[in-house]
């Protein structure tokens, strides 16, 4: 008999963040949990399905099975490469 597990799904823009706790079957995948979270509906202008995802800071495939307590992070593209940002700061003095 399958039991349920609780996980978190998080997505953030510069001006708005959302963290959702959902209960999913222990056989659920990252994709299942993102769907259950409703995050895509909360950010209608974002193509959530095209973004990279991770669990606790490690990039994973959407088909990865979850464990109780996992935190799924949906990564938006960086506006500026961190190395370029450092170069600009250094050039500005």
BAVEXRO-704917 format. One record per residue (C-alpha): y, z, x; residue number from 0; residue in three letters. Coordinates in steps of 0.001 Angstrom, whole numbers, padded with zeros to 6 digits. Each point is the difference from the previous one (the first is absolute). Example, Ala and Ser with C-alpha at 12.3 -4.5 7.8 and 13.67 -1.06 7.14 Angstrom:
2
(node (-004500 007800 012300) 0 ALA) (node (003440 -000660 001370) 1 SER) 
***
This chain:
93
(node (000000 000000 000000) 0 UNK) (node (003344 -001043 001444) 1 UNK) (node (002817 002493 000101) 2 UNK) (node (003727 -000528 000191) 3 UNK) (node (002294 000528 002973) 4 UNK) (node (003734 000550 000209) 5 UNK) (node (002113 -002145 002326) 6 UNK) (node (003681 -000836 000495) 7 UNK) (node (001676 -003405 000031) 8 UNK) (node (003462 -000305 001534) 9 UNK) (node (002529 -002812 000263) 10 UNK) (node (003612 000238 001110) 11 UNK) (node (003040 -002193 000146) 12 UNK) (node (003143 001070 001816) 13 UNK) (node (001578 001162 -003258) 14 UNK) (node (-003027 001084 -002038) 15 UNK) (node (-003414 001550 000599) 16 UNK) (node (-003021 000644 -002177) 17 UNK) (node (-003012 002233 000650) 18 UNK) (node (-002725 000000 -002631) 19 UNK) (node (-003084 002207 -000101) 20 UNK) (node (-002915 -001658 -001778) 21 UNK) (node (-003574 000894 -000782) 22 UNK) (node (-002492 -002795 000649) 23 UNK) (node (-003795 -000251 000191) 24 UNK) (node (-001393 000888 003439) 25 UNK) (node (-001122 -003638 000300) 26 UNK) (node (003623 -001245 -000313) 27 UNK) (node (001645 -002208 002579) 28 UNK) (node (003567 -000056 001252) 29 UNK) (node (000715 -002919 -002369) 30 UNK) (node (-001432 001954 -002954) 31 UNK) (node (002208 002991 000751) 32 UNK) (node (003149 -002113 000395) 33 UNK) (node (-000705 -001596 -003369) 34 UNK) (node (-000640 003384 -001621) 35 UNK) (node (003260 001369 001430) 36 UNK) (node (002204 -002501 -001850) 37 UNK) (node (002204 -000367 003095) 38 UNK) (node (000297 -003781 -000489) 39 UNK) (node (001497 000571 -003465) 40 UNK) (node (002511 002486 001453) 41 UNK) (node (001242 -002607 002506) 42 UNK) (node (000005 -003267 -001985) 43 UNK) (node (002004 -001931 002615) 44 UNK) (node (-002485 000782 002780) 45 UNK) (node (-003230 -001898 000638) 46 UNK) (node (-002141 003085 000634) 47 UNK) (node (-003196 -002087 000226) 48 UNK) (node (001336 -001860 003052) 49 UNK) (node (000939 003091 002023) 50 UNK) (node (-002084 001753 002645) 51 UNK) (node (-001534 003329 -000925) 52 UNK) (node (-001207 002987 001940) 53 UNK) (node (-001692 003334 -000415) 54 UNK) (node (001702 002855 001813) 55 UNK) (node (001876 -002376 002306) 56 UNK) (node (-002928 -002271 000882) 57 UNK) (node (000042 -003559 -001316) 58 UNK) (node (-003050 -000726 -002152) 59 UNK) (node (-001389 -002750 -002205) 60 UNK) (node (000474 000335 -003743) 61 UNK) (node (-003777 000054 -000454) 62 UNK) (node (-000359 003236 001996) 63 UNK) (node (-001685 002825 -001888) 64 UNK) (node (001993 003179 -000470) 65 UNK) (node (-000683 003651 000709) 66 UNK) (node (001384 002984 -001870) 67 UNK) (node (003504 000836 001168) 68 UNK) (node (000768 -003423 001477) 69 UNK) (node (003621 -001131 000012) 70 UNK) (node (000475 -003740 -000470) 71 UNK) (node (003222 -001341 001469) 72 UNK) (node (001367 -003407 -000982) 73 UNK) (node (002034 -001431 002865) 74 UNK) (node (003049 -002137 -000612) 75 UNK) (node (001153 -002416 002686) 76 UNK) (node (002453 001387 002535) 77 UNK) (node (003536 -001291 -000353) 78 UNK) (node (000422 000099 003766) 79 UNK) (node (-002534 000203 002810) 80 UNK) (node (000321 003488 001587) 81 UNK) (node (000288 -001533 003479) 82 UNK) (node (002867 -002193 -001160) 83 UNK) (node (001700 003004 -001605) 84 UNK) (node (-000177 001877 003336) 85 UNK) (node (001428 -003029 001813) 86 UNK) (node (002906 -000159 -002433) 87 UNK) (node (000679 003717 000372) 88 UNK) (node (-000083 -000269 003777) 89 UNK) (node (002347 -002991 -000046) 90 UNK) (node (002438 001869 -002251) 91 UNK) (node (000034 002899 002465) 92 UNK) 
***
